[in-house]
Amino acid sequence: MDEYLAYFLDLRLRVRGRQDALAIVDRCIGLIARADGASAAELERLQREVDDLRGELEARFGPKAPISQH
């Protein structure tokens, strides 16, 4: 879990000054923090929040692009 938190903290530094991006990153950090040691019921709630966030991001930026392999 630490590597995910480190990634989002680094990302937070890279997007500073962009309030919309900071809000998304902070939301992800909050989800990660709440997942640590969460019960099964809480993990289900968190999964729904992740799914909601995914939907919001797809609506805003479009679907995830396929990975190109060379």
Backbone hydrogen bonds, N-H to C=O, Kabsch-Sander energy under -0.5 kcal/mol:
donor,donor_aa,acceptor,acceptor_aa,energy
5,L,1,M,-2.1
6,A,2,D,-2.8
7,Y,3,E,-2.0
8,F,4,Y,-2.3
9,L,5,L,-2.3
10,D,6,A,-2.4
11,L,7,Y,-2.6
12,R,8,F,-2.2
13,L,9,L,-1.5
14,R,10,D,-1.8
15,V,11,L,-1.6
16,R,13,L,-0.7
18,R,15,V,-2.2
19,Q,17,G,-0.8
22,L,18,R,-2.7
23,A,19,Q,-2.1
24,I,20,D,-1.4
25,V,21,A,-2.5
26,D,22,L,-3.0
27,R,23,A,-1.8
28,C,24,I,-2.0
29,I,25,V,-2.5
30,G,26,D,-2.3
31,L,27,R,-2.0
32,I,28,C,-2.3
33,A,29,I,-2.6
34,R,30,G,-2.3
35,A,31,L,-1.6
36,D,32,I,-1.2
37,G,35,A,-0.5
38,A,35,A,-2.0
43,L,39,S,-2.6
44,E,40,A,-1.8
45,R,41,A,-1.8
46,L,42,E,-2.7
47,Q,43,L,-2.4
48,R,44,E,-1.8
49,E,45,R,-2.0
50,V,46,L,-2.6
51,D,47,Q,-2.6
52,D,48,R,-2.4
53,L,49,E,-2.6
54,R,50,V,-2.7
55,G,51,D,-2.2
56,E,52,D,-2.3
57,L,53,L,-2.7
58,E,54,R,-2.6
59,A,55,G,-2.3
60,R,56,E,-1.9
61,F,57,L,-3.3
62,G,58,E,-2.0
